[in-house]
Amino acid sequence: MSLAEIIKSDKPTLVNFHATWCGPCRAMKPHLDEVVNKYKDEINYERIDIDQNTELARKFAIRSVPTTIIFKNGDVKWRDSGVFPAKDIMPLIDQYL
């Protein structure tokens, strides 16, 4: 299933744009893992390496990494760049479940 199909889901979709060379991206990963472990089948989750997916990075206007976006039914519900603890992301997801 393509990203375009996944983000149209009625499940919240958490998408994290990152790069292997990015320190803050590595710092963000454990927080994302915690969120994904909590919500398991209730959300979709995609991590996208901007260096391997330049077209997607361009399509979503990724200017800095990490950038995390929550989609539901194809709409962006939340988007921000930087490192966020799981405790800050979970309430955002809760409101779209």
Protein Blocks (a to p, Z undefined) as FASTA:
>chain_A
ZZklmmmpmbdcddddddfklmklmmmmmmmmmmmmmnmmmpccddddfklmmmlmmmno
pabdcdddddeehiafbdcedjddfklmmmmmmmmZZ
